[in-house]
Amino acid sequence: MKVAVKDVRKLAEGILLANGVPGSHAATQAGLFIEAEMRAIPSHGLLRLRRVIERIHAGLSNPTTTGNQQWTARAFLSVDGERGLGPVIAMAALDTIIPRAKEDGIAIAAIRNTNHLGALAYYAEHVANQGLTCIALTISEALVHPWGGRKAMIGTNPIAIGVPADPTPMVLDMATGLVSMGKIHDHANRGAPIPLGWALDENGDPTTDASAAKKGAIAPFGGPKGYALGIAFEVLVASLAASAIGTGVKGTLDSVNVSNKGDIFIVIAPPHAEGAKALVTAYLEDIRGAAPSDPAHPVLAPGDRAHAARAQSEKRGMFIDDGLWGDLQKLSEESKKEIS
Amino acid sequence: MKVAVKDVRKLAEGILLANGVPGSHAATQAGLFIEAEMRAIPSHGLLRLRRVIERIHAGLSNPTTTGNQQWTARAFLSVDGERGLGPVIAMAALDTIIPRAKEDGIAIAAIRNTNHLGALAYYAEHVANQGLTCIALTISEALVHPWGGRKAMIGTNPIAIGVPADPTPMVLDMATGLVSMGKIHDHANRGAPIPLGWALDENGDPTTDASAAKKGAIAPFGGPKGYALGIAFEVLVASLAASAIGTGVKGTLDSVNVSNKGDIFIVIAPPHAEGAKALVTAYLEDIRGAAPSDPAHPVLAPGDRAHAARAQSEKRGMFIDDGLWGDLQKLSEESKKEIS
């Protein structure tokens, strides 16, 4: 169904407020989910709100903290997230390192002990909108198998890169798994098979059975190169954030475990900001204007699809899955009851 | 043929010295090529030495400079490479930013106007051997087509990541093209076809003809994700280094054009170096010990194959292609003649 963005925002923030989340934190957490919905990435949208509430009730998430920030060196911010809401801890860390990056040219935040960040594109774009370049990395539960291996040992380890450009920054956001576990679950729910090569079953054998794949492991994207990239991100993040690693990572997907993964944000100030932006803008225009192999499908730059969807949502309201909208109403009612 | 490492080094350095390269610069440039040979990556080895000499003679490479380094901000080193030898300019930049990274936690060097760097793994490992984490990026002539496009518009844009570990650092080094142009040339020289999907011909149509692919474009690795990553690296590097971008990049492969690509090095000091190294070491051991899908092929961590080849080369001498060895002797004779 189609709904006005402001109505969705009011509903989502209301649910968070009713569950003890302070106003500005509720705006941050809800805002992240709503951006994902507006960009037609519902997998990272409001369907995750119920889990956020469950984790608060289970004591796995502290909705009031902004994290304990320590400058372990002049341009290295180490953050103990104190089990805070992922977007709240991350945005607070960015607020702290952005001025340092503007002054020194580069700064890094390494975060541990915080909840799921949601879509990394949100942060990369937030930084790039301020004329700065951003590299964002996070790790997850081990869901991906090594190239030539049989068991899940690596997170889905996404990377986001934001670079200033007009009219919108270039924003890359991609996981290093071939598909998401959400997509596997979706196939399993529909009883649909998955293509061979997407995943292994729990014995480490290739499978087309989505239900078997749920207990198994996802393939890395791009063969041995994507595998190597996923491993490199895993060790880079965990070693700098002093977080858990590999199969030791827990608590980003469930309502049982403390979230012990790590997150990294690198913010860089280009020395010649205007020239840099013009260079990137012109190049991306060339890319978009390139002759396509299929005339029906113009060549896109990273983030174009999300930006187009967002513009549509702003103009015409956003589409939300009927079932999800019903569940949000229910969650809102439950939250009110608990208070009264 | 098998040769002693020291004999190869003497020959390669001698050729460089005879062509006006100062001793320490010759050691750096030759050392980079020899490391590639020792690691069984001949595509980045001594076969490139002749081109280095040609570029010096053509005035496209200034073998004496170490570049003009400017701290445009406290932790941002902007380098005009002044047409210097790639490894000389890059190692000088690393020498400058490593102490700053140790002090501030992170520092970056953005380099323009320098010649081909060679294998990025060399720099990532050099940094990681000092207990620091390194992200290295460079761009190249446009050889890769956009996903859904017909023409080459993106460099092969490799990334290297080095993270301290025992007994050797984890070193990832991979291009974002599906295959190298060198591999396409190799197929063309042998009259061998290439698999469909590797490349397009000069009209932008898929081809299995390696000779046609030489005039066309290589596919990005990993489909749309690898494409997006290649674009993101292109704009990140060019915007920070103020270098050329896309089809404007020239002079890393020929003896005609000034090299106008950019290079980026980010060096990061982990706050808890010993703990970080132990965490990564243990994780990589787990990965290597994982049950393989094929018992004949143990699971490898990034860089393992190169490190194993290097250990063999140190112990037993290195293998050099007979034709290449002959060409190096010839190049050595030519260089002596020019002097006398």
Interface residues (C-beta under 8 A of the other chain):
Chain A: T72 A73 R74 A75 F76 S78 E103 D104 G105 I106 A107 I108 A110 T133 I135 P146 W147 G148 G149 R150 K151 M153 I159 I161 V163 P164 A165 M170 L172 M174 G204 F221 G222 G223 K225 G226 A228 L229 I231 A232 F233 E234 V235 L236 A238 S239 L240 A242 I245 G246 T247 I266 I268 A269 P270 P271 H272 G275 A276 K277 L279 V280 Y283 L284 D286 I287 A290 A291 P292 S293 D294 H297 P298 V299 L300 A301 P302
Chain B: T72 A73 R74 A75 F76 S78 E103 D104 G105 I106 A107 I108 A110 T133 I135 P146 W147 G148 G149 R150 K151 M153 I159 I161 V163 P164 A165 M170 L172 M174 G204 F221 G222 G223 K225 G226 A228 L229 I231 A232 F233 E234 V235 L236 A238 S239 L240 A242 I245 G246 T247 I266 I268 A269 P270 P271 H272 G275 A276 K277 L279 V280 Y283 L284 D286 I287 A290 A291 P292 S293 D294 H297 P298 V299 L300 A301 P302
